[in-house]
Amino acid sequence: MKVLLFAIGTAVMPILMVFGFGIYIAANQPAPPPLIMSGGAGMTLGLVSLAGFLACIVGLHRAYMARQRARLEAAED
């Protein structure tokens, strides 16, 4: 179950990250278009999504390594 959640997070977080950074960049243009959030909120969304993406990658790695460790211990017995 954890692996599925980490995999979904790894797939969704980059989308939110690009959206947040895109809002930030658009808000800093000389004539910004109408946006659904401010530039600061876009930057915050981008950074939080980046942190979440990295956490999902770490979680997937830890789950994979735990499975590998269990396989090696089972093979030794």
Rosetta silent file (secondary structure, phi, psi, omega in degrees, C-alpha in Angstrom):
SEQUENCE: MKVLLFAIGTAVMPILMVFGFGIYIAANQPAPPPLIMSGGAGMTLGLVSLAGFLACIVGLHRAYMARQRARLEAAED
SCORE:     score description
SCORE:     0.000 S_00000001
   1 L     0.000  -43.267  179.261    0.000    0.000    0.000 S_00000001
   2 H   -61.490  -41.032 -177.820    2.802    2.403    0.875 S_00000001
   3 H   -62.547  -39.147  178.897    4.543    1.729   -2.410 S_00000001
   4 H   -63.992  -42.248  178.575    1.370    2.574   -4.322 S_00000001
   5 H   -64.944  -42.768  177.899    1.010    5.878   -2.467 S_00000001
   6 H   -64.312  -37.704  179.484    4.655    6.773   -3.072 S_00000001
   7 H   -67.134  -41.994  177.467    4.284    5.896   -6.768 S_00000001
   8 H   -64.144  -42.539  177.705    1.173    8.065   -7.127 S_00000001
   9 H   -61.652  -39.728  178.880    2.943   10.904   -5.326 S_00000001
  10 H   -65.673  -30.225  179.384    5.946   10.563   -7.608 S_00000001
  11 H   -80.824  -34.652 -173.007    3.656   10.849  -10.634 S_00000001
  12 H   -88.850  -35.894 -174.223    1.529   13.774   -9.388 S_00000001
  13 H   -58.797  -41.829  178.938    4.058   16.000   -7.608 S_00000001
  14 H   -62.536  -30.836  178.437    6.001   17.104  -10.722 S_00000001
  15 H   -65.049  -47.010  178.243    2.745   18.291  -12.314 S_00000001
  16 H   -64.934  -36.413 -179.502    1.970   20.486   -9.319 S_00000001
  17 H   -63.981  -47.293  179.425    5.585   21.653   -9.172 S_00000001
  18 H   -64.662  -39.572  178.045    5.625   22.812  -12.812 S_00000001
  19 H   -61.504  -46.448 -179.432    2.223   24.470  -12.358 S_00000001
  20 H   -63.511  -45.612  179.659    3.421   26.390   -9.271 S_00000001
  21 H   -68.478  -32.650  176.276    6.666   27.546  -10.852 S_00000001
  22 H   -64.684  -40.872  176.152    4.774   28.485  -14.037 S_00000001
  23 H   -62.416  -42.997 -179.738    2.422   30.706  -12.021 S_00000001
  24 H   -61.675  -45.316 -179.251    5.423   32.317  -10.330 S_00000001
  25 H   -66.097  -41.922 -179.872    7.137   33.018  -13.655 S_00000001
  26 H   -65.244  -34.891 -179.127    3.933   34.346  -15.244 S_00000001
  27 H   -70.128  -22.792 -178.137    3.315   36.655  -12.267 S_00000001
  28 L   -94.516    9.739  176.479    6.760   38.227  -12.687 S_00000001
  29 L   -76.013  157.109 -179.778    6.223   39.232  -16.321 S_00000001
  30 L   -57.461  -38.691  177.014    6.005   42.968  -17.158 S_00000001
  31 L  -126.273   83.515 -174.127    2.288   42.630  -17.977 S_00000001
  32 L   -67.999  143.043  176.634    1.116   39.525  -16.093 S_00000001
  33 L   -73.583  168.076  175.014   -2.013   37.759  -17.313 S_00000001
  34 L   -64.461  126.360 -175.865   -4.923   37.169  -14.939 S_00000001
  35 L  -118.281  157.645 -179.320   -3.814   34.359  -12.633 S_00000001
  36 L   -84.461  -10.688  177.374   -5.662   32.150  -10.173 S_00000001
  37 L  -151.886  166.169 -179.137   -3.063   32.752   -7.437 S_00000001
  38 L   -76.499  168.779  178.429   -0.266   35.154   -6.603 S_00000001
  39 H   -65.139  -38.269  178.386    3.354   34.637   -7.556 S_00000001
  40 H   -64.543  -39.556  177.384    4.331   33.950   -3.951 S_00000001
  41 H   -66.879  -36.506  176.554    1.664   31.258   -3.656 S_00000001
  42 H   -64.572  -41.443  177.609    2.905   29.721   -6.909 S_00000001
  43 H   -65.343  -40.780  178.484    6.471   29.631   -5.604 S_00000001
  44 H   -63.085  -44.331  177.161    5.280   28.080   -2.348 S_00000001
  45 H   -59.989  -42.666  179.531    3.301   25.432   -4.243 S_00000001
  46 H   -63.628  -43.590 -178.483    6.348   24.672   -6.376 S_00000001
  47 H   -70.702  -40.620  178.050    8.710   24.317   -3.428 S_00000001
  48 H   -65.473  -39.476  177.507    6.308   22.218   -1.350 S_00000001
  49 H   -66.234  -37.194  176.410    5.695   19.963   -4.357 S_00000001
  50 H   -62.716  -45.084  178.199    9.448   19.637   -4.885 S_00000001
  51 H   -63.341  -40.954  177.436    9.899   18.592   -1.249 S_00000001
  52 H   -64.870  -39.155  177.931    7.011   16.121   -1.573 S_00000001
  53 H   -62.115  -45.852  178.665    8.472   14.697   -4.779 S_00000001
  54 H   -63.697  -38.952  177.690   11.830   14.128   -3.110 S_00000001
  55 H   -63.889  -38.174  177.895   10.106   12.510   -0.116 S_00000001
  56 H   -65.961  -39.738  177.805    8.239   10.149   -2.455 S_00000001
  57 H   -64.520  -42.503  177.697   11.477    9.154   -4.170 S_00000001
  58 H   -62.690  -42.063  179.041   13.096    8.477   -0.789 S_00000001
  59 H   -63.168  -42.938  176.753   10.070    6.414    0.257 S_00000001
  60 H   -62.424  -40.865  179.554   10.176    4.338   -2.920 S_00000001
  61 H   -64.539  -43.775  179.853   13.885    3.752   -2.457 S_00000001
  62 H   -64.183  -40.557  178.518   13.449    2.675    1.160 S_00000001
  63 H   -64.990  -41.648  178.474   10.624    0.285    0.222 S_00000001
  64 H   -63.453  -44.792 -179.095   12.693   -1.205   -2.594 S_00000001
  65 H   -66.488  -34.627  177.115   15.723   -1.661   -0.360 S_00000001
  66 H   -64.854  -40.459  177.192   13.586   -3.315    2.341 S_00000001
  67 H   -65.206  -41.618  178.729   12.290   -5.810   -0.214 S_00000001
  68 H   -62.313  -43.033  179.738   15.809   -6.502   -1.455 S_00000001
  69 H   -62.774  -41.118  178.815   17.022   -7.023    2.107 S_00000001
  70 H   -65.321  -39.413  178.026   14.153   -9.439    2.809 S_00000001
  71 H   -64.442  -42.802  179.722   14.942  -11.412   -0.356 S_00000001
  72 H   -65.459  -40.098  179.026   18.621  -11.685    0.543 S_00000001
  73 H   -67.838  -36.319  178.394   17.841  -12.814    4.090 S_00000001
  74 H   -68.695  -35.122 -179.760   15.368  -15.402    2.769 S_00000001
  75 H   -71.873  -29.525 -179.765   17.944  -16.702    0.294 S_00000001
  76 H   -71.501  -31.114 -176.736   20.573  -17.082    3.024 S_00000001
  77 L   -74.532    0.000    0.000   18.361  -19.346    5.152 S_00000001
